Amino acid sequence: MTELPESTVLASDYFHAYSVVGLLAVIGVLFVAVAFGAGRLLRPVVPTPEKLLTYECGVDPVGEGWAHTQVRYYVYAFLYVIFAVDSIFLFPWATVFAAPGYGATTLVEMFIFLGFLAVGLLYAWKKGVLEWT
């Protein structure tokens, strides 16, 4: 009996791990497809004029479909995203900062990053974006 070279055995194990992931992905897709198919087959379908009306939050639609939204809500969302990215950047930085040889470089990088965030926050504050009126 001949033995396989070690590289073939390693490649076999490597692709076996991916085949397990692929099999789980296929099972997940099938599970979702079966659930949606069963829902489509089992639900009652009785279209009435009332069901075909546009309905939102218990209020019948009146007027045109275009509504004005104040920009400040988008600005709040944007500020949230900025500070969420900040926190995502801070945690890995803290682990790298603790590693030997990276302290001074990562400290300077973090102060530059926090400086950009501070300038953005000061700009938003000066423009009055942070006041809720």
Residue pairs with C-beta under 8 A, 6 or more apart in sequence:
4 12
53 60
53 61
54 61
55 61
72 129
75 124
75 129
76 129
79 121
79 124
79 129
79 130
82 117
82 120
83 117
86 113
86 114
86 117
89 113
90 110
93 106
93 109
93 110
96 102
96 106
97 103
97 106
97 107
97 110
124 130
